[in-house]
Amino acid sequence: MIGSSTQYCHDDTIICGVDEAGRGPLAGPVYAACVILGKDHCIEGLDDSKKLSASKRSLLAIAIKNHAKAWAIASASVKEIDQFNILRASLLAMKRAVESLTVIPDQVLVDGIHSPTLSYPVRAIIRGDSLIPEISAASILAKTERDLEMQRLHAHFPYYGFDQHKGYPTRKHLAALERHGPSEIHRKSFAPIRLLKFDY
């Protein structure tokens, strides 16, 4: 069962939860989302997006967008991932998401051990996506949006199976890389791509 964010704030504090999706894949951008729920959000079933089925995530994403006090989604490109490294690119996506909010938060709670530099008080929380409803909601939005983007990219790069594995290093994905070489949306700084002997 998901915990409550009241242990981190007072009831009148505006809490913004932040999480990312797509640090592990070999291809595609990394996404981040932030969500301000408000204490009367009435969204049932929030949890770490990795624990939810794709259909459940999609339904919850709709509910979050309809009932949250505020939300935003941002990304960092493959070029930025290769230029800055995946951690810094993830933090950049988080920063972009929070800074595009229409509601100013009193506190920002981020899943994990790293947090972006913001003009608001920020706290990183290990397993926050399972403990804090706002972070759970952010993880769901980031995951669903990135999955949609990988579905779109599959139409342009059909050889790799992005519609199935979303860019993660599955056996099928690695076999396709050996056969076709990397595409322009593969992360050249990641070892499985960097070690391939192709001209690109």
NORVENUR-V253757 format. One record per backbone hydrogen bond with DSSP energy under -0.5 kcal/mol. NH is the residue of the N-H (numbers start at 1). CO is the residue of the C=O. If there is no record, write none. Layout:
NH|CO + NH|CO
This chain:
3|130 + 7|4 + 8|5 + 9|5 + 9|6 + 13|10 + 15|13 + 16|107 + 17|15 + 17|35 + 18|109 + 19|33 + 21|31 + 26|167 + 28|185 + 30|76 + 31|21 + 32|74 + 33|19 + 34|72 + 35|17 + 36|70 + 37|35 + 41|38 + 44|42 + 51|48 + 52|49 + 57|53 + 58|54 + 59|55 + 60|56 + 61|57 + 62|58 + 63|59 + 64|60 + 65|61 + 66|62 + 67|63 + 68|64 + 69|36 + 70|36 + 72|34 + 74|32 + 76|30 + 81|77 + 82|78 + 83|79 + 84|80 + 85|81 + 89|85 + 90|86 + 91|87 + 92|88 + 93|89 + 94|90 + 95|91 + 96|92 + 97|93 + 98|94 + 99|95 + 100|96 + 100|97 + 101|98 + 105|103 + 106|14 + 107|14 + 108|121 + 109|16 + 110|108 + 110|123 + 111|18 + 112|125 + 118|116 + 121|106 + 123|108 + 125|110 + 128|125 + 130|127 + 131|127 + 132|128 + 133|131 + 136|132 + 137|133 + 138|134 + 139|135 + 140|136 + 141|137 + 142|138 + 143|139 + 144|140 + 145|141 + 146|142 + 147|143 + 148|144 + 149|145 + 150|146 + 151|147 + 152|148 + 153|149 + 154|150 + 155|151 + 155|152 + 156|152 + 156|153 + 157|153 + 160|157 + 164|161 + 165|161 + 166|162 + 168|165 + 170|168 + 174|170 + 175|171 + 176|172 + 177|173 + 178|174 + 179|175 + 180|176 + 181|177 + 186|183 + 187|26 + 188|186 + 190|187 + 193|190 + 194|190 + 195|191 + 196|193 + 198|196 + 200|198
